[in-house]
Amino acid sequence: SSGGTISNPSMAAAVASYQDTEFQQYSFEKNAESKEYLYKNLKELGYEYIPSATNFVLFPIRMASESFRKAMMMKGVGIRVWDYNGQPFCRVRLGKMDEMEIFVSAIKQMAG
């Protein structure tokens, strides 16, 4: 199809996923599990995160934002950083538990 129309199979798949409340509940629970894991570990490392109702968590970091981003990238972790009122912040997207474990491992190495 052309002109921006949605094909029948695409529409059927969209409707099916929208109606799959069991999968939606599973996804919500897994997201909450990842977020709580991240919160717990940030707190243990002394980071004060900003509670989030989104798919990312924001928290102030203790080093220059670009240095932090590069160091995390060297550990295979992609994050976003920026400064607000002179304070560097990290923004990490919530992912699957194994992805969050990789992030926590990397940030523990940074703190150590």
C-alpha positions in Angstrom: 0.0 0.0 0.0 1.1 3.6 -0.5 0.1 7.1 0.6 0.4 6.3 4.3 -2.4 3.9 4.5 -2.2 1.0 6.9 -2.5 -2.5 5.5 -5.1 -5.0 6.8 -2.5 -7.3 8.4 -0.8 -4.3 10.1 -4.2 -3.1 11.4 -5.0 -6.7 12.6 -1.7 -6.9 14.5 -2.1 -3.5 16.1 -5.7 -4.4 17.3 -4.5 -7.8 18.6 -1.6 -6.3 20.6 -3.9 -3.6 22.0 -6.4 -6.2 23.1 -3.7 -8.5 24.6 -4.2 -7.3 28.2 -2.3 -10.3 29.6 0.9 -9.2 27.7 0.3 -5.6 28.7 0.1 -6.6 32.3 3.3 -8.8 31.9 5.1 -5.8 30.3 4.0 -3.4 33.0 5.2 -5.8 35.8 8.6 -6.3 34.1 9.0 -2.6 33.7 8.2 -2.0 37.3 10.6 -4.8 38.3 13.4 -3.2 36.3 12.7 0.3 37.8 12.7 -1.0 41.4 16.0 -2.8 40.8 17.5 0.4 39.4 16.1 2.5 42.3 17.5 0.1 44.9 20.9 0.0 43.4 21.1 3.8 42.8 20.1 4.3 46.4 22.7 1.9 47.6 25.4 3.8 45.7 24.2 7.1 47.2 22.5 8.5 44.1 19.3 10.5 44.6 17.1 9.6 41.5 14.0 11.5 40.4 11.1 9.1 40.7 9.7 8.4 37.2 6.4 7.4 35.7 8.1 7.1 32.3 10.4 4.6 30.7 13.5 6.4 31.9 15.1 7.5 35.2 17.0 10.7 35.7 19.6 11.3 38.5 22.4 13.7 39.3 25.9 12.4 38.8 29.2 13.2 40.5 31.4 13.9 37.5 31.3 15.9 34.3 28.5 14.7 32.2 30.5 14.1 29.0 33.2 12.2 30.9 30.6 10.1 32.6 28.9 9.3 29.2 32.2 8.4 27.6 33.2 6.2 30.6 29.8 4.4 30.5 30.1 3.9 26.7 33.5 2.3 27.2 31.7 -0.2 29.4 29.1 -0.8 26.6 26.3 1.2 28.2 24.6 4.0 26.2 23.0 6.8 28.3 22.1 10.4 27.8 23.6 13.2 29.9 23.1 16.9 30.3 23.7 19.7 32.8 21.0 21.6 34.5 21.8 24.6 36.7 25.5 23.5 36.8 24.6 19.9 37.9 25.4 17.0 35.6 22.5 14.5 35.2 22.3 11.0 33.7 19.2 9.7 31.9 18.9 6.0 31.6 16.2 4.2 29.7 14.5 1.3 31.5 15.1 -2.0 29.8 14.9 -5.7 30.4 16.3 -6.9 33.7 19.6 -8.2 32.0 20.1 -4.7 30.5 19.5 -3.1 33.9 22.0 -5.5 35.5 24.6 -4.4 32.9 23.9 -0.7 33.7 24.2 -1.3 37.4 27.4 -3.2 37.0 28.9 -0.4 35.0 27.9 2.3 37.4 29.2 0.3 40.3 32.6 0.2 38.6 32.4 4.0 38.1 31.6 4.5 41.8 34.3 2.2 42.9 
